[in-house]
């Protein structure tokens, strides 16, 4: 998945700072629906990770059936918290 492609798909631009709040909310909702429909594990994880960054990710037990995927998500969350502290 290309990040710019995903941002353009869901928000109509690659510049999130230019996205009005109502468009951001609608894009996040669209991503949540797509996450629920996605069957490919890698694509699911990528969608979940972007949703996490945007504050719209579902709980890990809802998003991932596999414990390995939940653990990978926990590691991602920890890394993203560390990056935010810098």
C-alpha positions as CSV (number, residue, x, y, z in Angstrom):
1,X,0.0,0.0,0.0
2,X,1.3,3.4,-0.9
3,X,0.5,6.0,1.8
4,X,-0.1,8.8,-0.6
5,X,-2.5,6.7,-2.6
6,X,-4.4,5.8,0.5
7,X,-4.6,9.4,1.7
8,X,-5.9,10.5,-1.7
9,X,-8.4,7.6,-1.8
10,X,-9.9,8.4,1.6
11,X,-9.4,12.2,1.8
12,X,-9.0,13.5,-1.7
13,X,-5.6,14.9,-1.0
14,X,-2.2,13.8,0.3
15,X,-2.1,16.9,2.6
16,X,-4.0,16.1,5.7
17,X,-3.6,19.6,7.0
18,X,-5.8,20.8,4.2
19,X,-8.6,18.3,5.0
20,X,-11.7,19.8,6.6
21,X,-12.9,18.1,9.8
22,X,-16.0,16.7,8.2
23,X,-14.0,15.2,5.3
24,X,-11.5,13.7,7.8
25,X,-14.4,12.1,9.8
26,X,-16.0,10.7,6.6
27,X,-12.6,9.4,5.4
28,X,-11.9,7.7,8.7
29,X,-15.4,6.1,8.6
30,X,-14.8,4.9,5.1
31,X,-11.5,3.4,6.2
32,X,-13.2,1.6,9.1
33,X,-15.7,0.0,6.8
34,X,-12.9,-1.1,4.4
35,X,-11.0,-2.5,7.4
36,X,-14.0,-4.6,8.3
37,X,-14.3,-5.9,4.7
38,X,-10.6,-6.5,4.0
39,X,-9.4,-10.1,4.0
40,X,-5.7,-9.6,3.2
41,X,-3.8,-9.6,6.6
42,X,-1.1,-7.1,5.4
43,X,-3.7,-4.7,3.9
44,X,-5.8,-5.0,7.1
45,X,-2.7,-4.1,9.2
46,X,-1.8,-1.2,7.0
47,X,-5.4,0.2,7.2
48,X,-5.5,-0.3,11.0
49,X,-2.1,1.4,11.4
50,X,-3.3,4.5,9.4
51,X,-6.5,4.5,11.4
52,X,-4.4,4.3,14.6
53,X,-2.4,7.3,13.6
54,X,-5.6,9.2,12.8
55,X,-7.2,8.3,16.1
56,X,-9.9,6.0,14.6
57,X,-8.6,2.5,15.0
58,X,-10.9,-0.1,16.6
59,X,-9.7,-2.1,19.6
60,X,-7.1,-4.8,18.8
61,X,-9.5,-7.7,19.7
62,X,-12.0,-6.3,17.2
63,X,-9.5,-5.6,14.5
64,X,-7.4,-8.8,14.7
65,X,-8.4,-12.3,15.3
66,X,-4.9,-13.6,15.3
67,X,-2.8,-13.0,18.5
68,X,0.3,-12.5,16.4
69,X,-1.4,-9.6,14.6
70,X,-2.5,-8.1,17.9
71,X,1.1,-8.3,19.2
72,X,2.4,-6.7,16.0
73,X,-0.2,-3.9,16.5
74,X,0.9,-3.4,20.1
75,X,4.5,-3.1,19.0
76,X,3.4,-0.5,16.4
77,X,1.6,1.4,19.0
78,X,4.6,1.4,21.2
79,X,6.9,2.6,18.4
80,X,4.5,5.3,17.4
81,X,4.3,6.6,21.0
82,X,8.1,6.6,21.2
83,X,8.3,8.6,17.9
84,X,5.8,11.1,19.3
85,X,8.0,11.7,22.3
86,X,11.0,12.8,20.2
